[in-house]
């Protein structure tokens, strides 16, 4: 339209326009009419776009309210942080957890929820974990002026922009103080069972007899459960440590033996008649049976491998879940197993196990220290 008006202006300035002004006026009206029609079309398009924008805004606002409602009504405490680490939003569960109002937490640095002596370490850990994109969990002690400090597990998840910069952070908080009290009570109950009872000691490699009218409870060390094949080959059925009960009635195998794996194994015997006196012993037995069942399934996955190398590698992963303790380079097996024991557990020969362990060392999958403990590298 500007170009047309400019064209009319130049045409009106020409000598021919001065000589014939009556010819220029109809042209001007025609151009103005065309421009007016185009303006009306543009206005209609703008009106349609405005309606679409209003509709999109309404939908976005409804979505925002829905997600805000989900955030507020979430059963777990959630705290949203901005990029600077200040509290931007808190749901109802979090205000109940810290026993304070929503306004007392908003726009405050999240480190105020940590006892004074641990705030610097918390800020450093929070900053470090923001560099990792996967959800991170870590245990921390939290604080509120209205309740005693308590232990919690935090799960961190971050939202990033197109350039990978942190835009917002969300912390999910799980209070584990009740769980810790339960575990402490469980340990106390177990210690009460150990207290003032005769401990029976067994040395490594010694068979432990199964008493028909009593249950063994492991106080110290590790034992293995096994059976024999027709060719006198040993088949590993499980490994148990401190606090795990076992007895004859917990197996259906006719040939079943329990052998001490540690240098020293200490057990206490609890007769079946005494069991009603210890109600928590039922839970202890249930947990032990569950652990044994899980171990049996893992060991079945070992025996299902066709190649000896796959069986050994799978066995090491199973032992990692049972005997593993974290170290700087990976997971160290806390119990030292001989090549013969590994061979029996993986259904192969001792010579083959020795060769395969050497290959795994060269491949950088395991290391063996001077005490013959295996470490599975990450």
N, C-alpha and C positions, 0 to 999 in steps of 0.2 A: 504493500500500500504506500509505503514511503517512496518507493521508486516511481510509482504512478503519479503521486503528488509532485515529485521533483520534475517529472517529465512535463506535467501540465504547467509548472512554473516556467520552465524554459520555453515552452511553446507560446505561453502568454507574453513572453518578453520579446519574441521575434517580431519583425516588421509585418509579417503576414497576419499575425494575430491582431495587430493594431488596425490593419486595413480591413480585416473581416472579423470583427468581434462577435457577430451573431453566429458564426460557425464554431467558435471556441466554447460557448456556453453549453450547448447540448452535449458536447464531448465531456465537459467537466461534470455535468450532472450524471452522465452515464458511468464515468469512472467512480464518482462518489457512491452511486447506487451499487456498483460491483463491490466496492470496498465495504459498504455497509452489510451486504450479504455475507461477505467473508468474515466480518466481525461477528455477525450473529452465529455463524457456524462455529467459529472459535469459542464463543461464549457457551454454546451448547456442549462442545467437547470439554471445556473447563468444568462445566456443571456436572457432567458425567464423571470426570476424574475426581471432582470434589466428593461426589457421592461414594465412589469407590474408596477414597481415602478415609472418609468417615466410617464406612462399613468395616474396612480393615482395622481402623483404630478401635472400633467397638469390639471386634473379635479379639484383637490383641489384649485389650483391657480385660475381657472375660477370661482369656487364658491366664493372664497375670494373676487375676483374683483366684482362679482355680488352683494354680500352683502355689500361691501364697497360702491358701487354705490347707493344701496338702502339707506344706512346710510347717504351718502352725500346728496341725493335728498329728504330725508324725509321732509315733510312740517313742522314738529315741531322741535324745537331746541333740539339736543341731545349732551350730553357730556359723554364720556367714561373715567372712572378713573381706575387706577391700584390699587393694594391691599394697597398701601401706601396713597391713596387719592390724587395722582397727576393726572393732566389731561393728558390722553394718546391719545385722539382723539376728534375732534370737527367737527360737520357737518356744512354745509354752512348756514343753518338757524340759528345756534347758533352764528356764526361770524356776521351775519346780525343783530341779536338781540343785541349783545354787541358792534356792530359797531367797530370791530377790525379785524386784520388779523389772519389767522390760527396759524402762528408762534408765535404770542404774547401770546397765551394761552397754547401752548403745554409745558408739563413738569412743569407747575406751580401748586402749591397747589390750589385746587378748592376754598378754603376759600378766595382767592383774589377777587372773584366775589361777596363778601359780604362786606358791609360797615365795617370799622374798629371796631366800637363798638359792632358789632354783630358776629364777627368771632369766638370767643371762644365758644359762645353758639351754633353756627352753627356746629362747629367741634364735639362738644359733642353730638348734636342731630344726626348728620350723623353717628357717631360711634354707637349710641344706635340703630338706625334703621337698621344697618347692621346685627344686631343679629336676626332680624325677617325676615323669608323667604318670606312672602307675600309682594306684591307690596305695597309700602307705599307712601302716599301723605301728604305733609304738605306745609303750606304757609310760605314764607320767603321773605325778602326784599333783592334784588340783586343790584349790583353796577357795573358800568363800567366807566372808566375815560372819555369816549367819550359821555356819556349820563347821564341824571339824574337818581338817584336810583328809582327803580320801584318794585312793588309787583308782585310775581310770585308764581305759584304752582309747586312744584317739585314732580315727581314720580320716586321713586328709585326701581331699580331691580338689583339683584346681581347674578353673576355666581359663583358657588362653585365647588371645586374639589371633588374627591371621598371621602375625609375625612371630607367634610363639611366646608373647609376653603374658605374664599372669595378670588377669583382669579381676578375678575374685577367687576366694578360697572358701571351702566348706569343711567344717570339722564336725564329725559325728563322734559323740562322747558316750562311752559305755562304762557305767560305774561297776567296778569289779570288787568292791569292798565286801559285798555279801558272799561272793564266790570265794574270796580269800579267807573269810571267816569260816566258811564251810570246809575249805581245804585244811585250815588249821585245826578245826574240830575233828576232821577225819584223821589227821596225823596224830592228834592226841588220843583218839580212840584206838588207833593202831599201836601207839606206844603203850597204852594201858594193857593191850593184849600181850605185848612183849615183856611187860614188867613182872618181876617175881616169878618167872617161868623158867624151867630148865631149858637151856639151849643145847641142841644136838649139833655137833660139828662134824663136817665131812671134808675130806681133801679132794683136790682135783682128780678127776677120773674115777672116783669112788662111786659105786652104785648106792642109791638111797632106797631103802626098803619102803614099800607102801603098806601102811597098816590098815587092816580091814575096818577098824572101828574108830579111826582118828583121821584128822585132816592136818596136813603139814602147812605151815605158813613160813615163808622165806623172810628171815630177818636180815641176812647179809649174803651177798654174792649172787651168782647166776647158776642156774641148772638148765639142763636140756632134757627134753622128752623125746624118746625115740622108740622105734619098733624094729623088728628083724624080719628080713625076707626069708624065703625058703633056702636061699644060698648063703644065709648068715650075713647078708648085707644090711647095714644099718640105714634106716630112713629117719631123717630128722622130722619130728612132729611139732616142735616148738621150743622156745627159750623163754624163761621166766626169771624175774629179778625180785627185788625187795617188795614185800607187801602182797605178793601173789600167792594164793592158796592152791594146793593140789592134793588130790587123794585118789584112791582106787575107783571110787564111784563116778569120777568125772571122765572116765574113758570107757569105751566099749571094746577096746582091743584086748585080745587074749594075751598077747606078748607085748608088754609095756614096761619100759624101764626109765628111770630117772637117774641122771648122772651129773655129778658136780662139775661145772665148767670152770669156776674160779679156784684160785689156790685154796681158799677157805670158804665154805658155805655153812651158814648157821641157820637152823630151823627150830621152830617150836611146834609141839604137837597139841592139838585141841581135839578132845574126844567129842563124838557126836552128841553125847549126853550134855556136854557143856554149852553147846551152840545156842540153845534158847536163852542163856544168860547174857549173850552178846548180840543184841538186835542188829547192830551195825555190821556184824559179820556177814549177814545175808547180802548186803550191798557190796561188801568186799569180794565175796564169792562171785556175785553177778558181774562185777567189773573184771575179775580175773578170767571168767569164762568168756566174756566178750572179747578180751584181748587175745585169748587163745584162739578163738574162732577167727578173728581177723588175721592172726599169724598163719593159721592153717590155709586160708584162702591165698595169702601171699606166697606161701611155700608151694601151693598147687600151681601157681603161675610159673614157678621155677621149673617144676617137673614137666610142664607142658612144652618147654622149649626143646627143639630137636638138636640144635648144635650145642656142643659142650661150652663154647665161648659165650653163647647167649645165656646158658643156664648159670654160669659163674657170674656174669655181669648182673643178671637179674637177682641172684642170691645176694650179691653185695648191696644192691639197692634195698632189698628186704632187711638185711642186717643193719643198714643205715637207719631205717625207721625204728628198729628195736634197740640197737646198742649205740646209736650215733650220738656224739656230743660235738657241738660246733667249735671249730678252731679257725684261725685266721685264713687258712688255705682251703678249707672245706669242712668235711664232717669226719671225725675220727671215731673208729670203732673202739669203744671203751674196753672191750674184752678181746684178749689175744687168742685167736683161733689158729690151730695148726693146719698145715696143708692137707693132712689126712681128714681132719674134721670138715674142712671146706669141700673136699672131694666127696665125702659121704653125703653131705647136704646137697650137693649139686649132681649127684649120680654120675660121677666120673672117677678117674684114677688120680692118685697123688701126683704122679709124674705129669699128667696133663694139667693139673691145677698149678703146679710150679711153673710150667712153660707159659700158661695163659696169664698168670700174675706178672711174669717178666714182660710179656707183650703189653699188658695194660700199663705197666710202669713206663715203658718206652713211648707209648702213645700219650702219656701225660694225663691219664685218667685216674691213677692212684699213686700213692707213695707209701713206702714201708719204712718206718723208722728203725733205730737200732734196737728197740725193744720188740720188734716184729708186730707192732700195731699198724693196721692198715688205715690210711686216710683217703677218703674218696674226694677227689678234687672237684671244685665247682666249675 
